[in-house]
């Protein structure tokens, strides 16, 4: 398994606009977390301009499918996104 970081670059009014889509976003994320593919996720603060989700999966297609179903992306809250493979070398995840 590999680790990947999904980086969302979000709209300025993301915090205000996300409310109506939050339940569906969290449901989709929860499905991946239940399967052990989504390890951590959340918005970065001060400024609130990005979100970071950490995945552990065999390949990036799982993440791409998530993005293309995510209401935050579908409704324009996510201005752009990127997936980066992460070479984890230390920490409790390595145990």
N, C-alpha and C positions, 0 to 999 in steps of 0.2 A: 504494500500500500504506500501511496505517496501523500504528502501534505500539499495543499494548495491554499493560497489566499485569494479570496474574491474581494476586490476593492470596488466599492460603489462611490462614484462622485455624484453627489446629490444636489438638487435644486436649492436655492436660497430659502424657499418657503417649505422645504421638505417636512420640517417638524409639524407645521400647521396642517399641511395637506395629507399627511400619512394616516391620520386618524381613521378615515373611512375605509382604508385598505389594510390596516394593521392586522386585523383578525385573520384574514386570508394569508397574508405574508407569514405570520407566525405559524399558521397551520401547515403551510408548505415546508417551512423551516423545521417544524417539529417532526414531520414525517422523516426528513433526512437525519435529524438528530436521533430519532428512535432507531434508525437503521445503523447508527454509528458513523455516518458519513459526514455529518456536520458536527464539528467539535465545539466551536464557539462562534458567536456572532453578536454584533451590536454596532451602534452608531458611535463615531468619534465625536468628541465634544471640544468646544472652545477653540476653533469654530466648529459648528455643526455642518461640516461640508462633505463628510465622507462616512462610509460605513465599512466595516471589515468583518468578513466571515471566513472562518478557517475550516477547511474540509480535510478529511482523510479518506481517500478513495483511490481506486486503481487508475482512473483516468479522468480527465477534465470534462468529459461528456455529461456526467452527472450534474456538474455545476452549470454547464451551459443550458441544460434542460430546466434547471431551477430558475435561472435568470429569465428565460423565455416564458415562464409561467408566472413569475413574480409580479403581482399587481403594482408594486412600486416601479418596476421597469415599464410595464405595459401602460401605465398612466402618466409617464413622464416625470416621475419624481427622481429617477436615476437618469442623469444626463449622459453619463458614460460609465463603462465598467471594464475591468480587466481581471484576468486570472493569471496569477503568477505561481509557478511551482516553488515550493518552499523546502529547502534542504535543512531539515531539523536535525541538529546534532547533539542537543542536550535538553534535559528537562524530564518531568514525570511522564510525558507521553512516550518516552523512549523505553520505559520499563516493560 
